[in-house]
């Protein structure tokens, strides 16, 4: 994304663009490829609420596998230093540290409400 209308706001090791600002015809739009406002507990609840869709999409082989994953997300929410689960699921500081995970959200708020 290299033009005068766009600015990359965030990237990580998985994607060269995680958040972007687009300025076009006097308007400004910010977008992310994730939800920095969701924590592990909220993700666990969302997964359980969408169990059929998650199974049909092939993300989990069974409802019990989804339940185990959801329960583990709740454990990580309550204990961010849960090294075995962090390692198992590839959870690193970019997700564990709210000041890193939510940096674009706070930048957006600061930008628009200065």
Kinemage of the C-alpha trace (Angstrom):
@kinemage 1
@onewidth
@group {chain A} dominant
@subgroup {mainchain}
@vectorlist {calphas} color= white
{ca unk a 1} P 0.000 0.000 0.000
{ca unk a 2} L 2.095 2.831 -1.308
{ca unk a 3} L 0.090 5.812 -2.375
{ca unk a 4} L -0.841 9.221 -1.081
{ca unk a 5} L -4.235 8.020 0.240
{ca unk a 6} L -3.043 5.337 2.652
{ca unk a 7} L -0.815 5.023 5.682
{ca unk a 8} L 0.091 1.744 7.376
{ca unk a 9} L -0.578 2.069 11.104
{ca unk a 10} L 0.428 -1.400 12.307
{ca unk a 11} L 2.144 -4.567 11.145
{ca unk a 12} L 3.460 -7.722 12.728
{ca unk a 13} L 5.384 -10.869 11.828
{ca unk a 14} L 2.261 -12.402 10.241
{ca unk a 15} L 1.084 -9.505 8.126
{ca unk a 16} L 2.662 -6.451 6.588
{ca unk a 17} L -0.605 -4.590 7.178
{ca unk a 18} L -2.524 -5.039 10.433
{ca unk a 19} L -4.038 -1.559 10.524
{ca unk a 20} L -4.344 1.124 7.880
{ca unk a 21} L -5.589 4.702 7.553
{ca unk a 22} L -7.158 5.766 4.265
{ca unk a 23} L -7.653 9.435 3.398
{ca unk a 24} L -9.879 9.919 0.372
{ca unk a 25} L -12.019 12.807 -0.860
{ca unk a 26} L -11.824 14.620 2.461
{ca unk a 27} L -12.760 11.580 4.549
{ca unk a 28} L -10.588 9.438 6.795
{ca unk a 29} L -11.109 5.736 7.497
{ca unk a 30} L -9.111 3.535 9.864
{ca unk a 31} L -9.305 -0.264 9.726
{ca unk a 32} L -7.736 -3.174 11.558
{ca unk a 33} L -7.545 -6.865 10.667
{ca unk a 34} L -8.271 -7.858 14.248
{ca unk a 35} L -10.223 -6.682 17.287
{ca unk a 36} L -7.864 -5.114 19.823
{ca unk a 37} L -10.811 -4.386 22.106
{ca unk a 38} L -11.510 -8.119 22.643
{ca unk a 39} L -9.738 -9.873 25.481
{ca unk a 40} L -9.301 -13.636 25.930
{ca unk a 41} L -12.502 -13.963 27.952
{ca unk a 42} L -14.574 -12.256 25.263
{ca unk a 43} L -12.971 -14.424 22.576
{ca unk a 44} L -13.827 -17.554 24.555
{ca unk a 45} L -17.479 -16.484 24.802
{ca unk a 46} L -17.610 -15.580 21.106
{ca unk a 47} L -16.225 -18.983 20.146
{ca unk a 48} L -18.794 -20.805 22.260
{ca unk a 49} L -21.592 -18.688 20.800
{ca unk a 50} L -20.439 -19.622 17.288
{ca unk a 51} L -19.628 -23.284 17.866
{ca unk a 52} L -21.584 -24.550 14.841
{ca unk a 53} L -19.951 -22.051 12.472
{ca unk a 54} L -16.488 -22.799 13.867
{ca unk a 55} L -17.000 -26.549 13.414
{ca unk a 56} L -18.460 -26.147 9.915
{ca unk a 57} L -15.494 -23.957 8.940
{ca unk a 58} L -13.062 -26.637 10.110
{ca unk a 59} L -11.376 -24.606 12.842
{ca unk a 60} L -12.116 -27.364 15.380
{ca unk a 61} L -12.761 -31.095 14.953
{ca unk a 62} L -15.325 -31.276 17.738
{ca unk a 63} L -17.312 -29.180 20.182
{ca unk a 64} L -15.210 -30.584 23.019
{ca unk a 65} L -12.032 -29.372 21.291
{ca unk a 66} L -13.550 -25.890 20.994
{ca unk a 67} L -14.620 -26.035 24.659
{ca unk a 68} L -11.081 -26.947 25.738
{ca unk a 69} L -9.606 -24.101 23.703
{ca unk a 70} L -12.172 -21.651 25.112
{ca unk a 71} L -11.462 -22.788 28.676
{ca unk a 72} L -7.747 -22.306 28.053
{ca unk a 73} L -8.358 -18.765 26.802
{ca unk a 74} L -10.177 -18.040 30.071
{ca unk a 75} L -7.170 -19.410 31.986
{ca unk a 76} L -4.814 -17.139 30.050
{ca unk a 77} L -7.099 -14.153 30.715
{ca unk a 78} L -6.798 -14.769 34.454
{ca unk a 79} L -3.090 -15.688 34.368
{ca unk a 80} L -1.106 -13.990 31.600
{ca unk a 81} L 2.041 -15.851 32.749
{ca unk a 82} L 0.565 -19.272 31.896
{ca unk a 83} L 3.659 -20.277 29.906
{ca unk a 84} L 2.469 -23.700 28.772
{ca unk a 85} L -0.731 -22.309 27.213
{ca unk a 86} L 0.997 -19.236 25.806
{ca unk a 87} L 3.532 -21.504 24.110
{ca unk a 88} L 0.891 -24.005 22.952
{ca unk a 89} L -1.184 -21.327 21.223
{ca unk a 90} L 1.613 -18.981 20.138
{ca unk a 91} L 0.452 -16.189 22.433
{ca unk a 92} L 3.201 -13.609 22.804
{ca unk a 93} L 3.662 -10.097 24.190
{ca unk a 94} L 1.936 -8.520 21.190
{ca unk a 95} L -1.269 -10.106 22.480
{ca unk a 96} L -0.568 -10.330 26.209
{ca unk a 97} L 0.525 -6.727 26.696
{ca unk a 98} L -2.556 -4.505 26.415
{ca unk a 99} L -0.400 -1.439 25.769
{ca unk a 100} L 0.901 -3.163 22.614
{ca unk a 101} L -2.332 -4.887 21.598
{ca unk a 102} L -4.440 -1.748 21.913
{ca unk a 103} L -1.949 0.814 20.578
{ca unk a 104} L -3.921 1.480 17.369
{ca unk a 105} L -7.171 1.841 19.270
{ca unk a 106} L -5.678 4.463 21.592
{ca unk a 107} L -3.949 6.211 18.687
{ca unk a 108} L -7.297 6.465 16.911
{ca unk a 109} L -9.029 7.895 19.979
{ca unk a 110} L -6.161 10.327 20.581
{ca unk a 111} L -6.173 11.390 16.909
{ca unk a 112} L -9.885 12.133 16.742
{ca unk a 113} L -10.425 13.495 20.244
{ca unk a 114} L -7.342 15.632 20.794
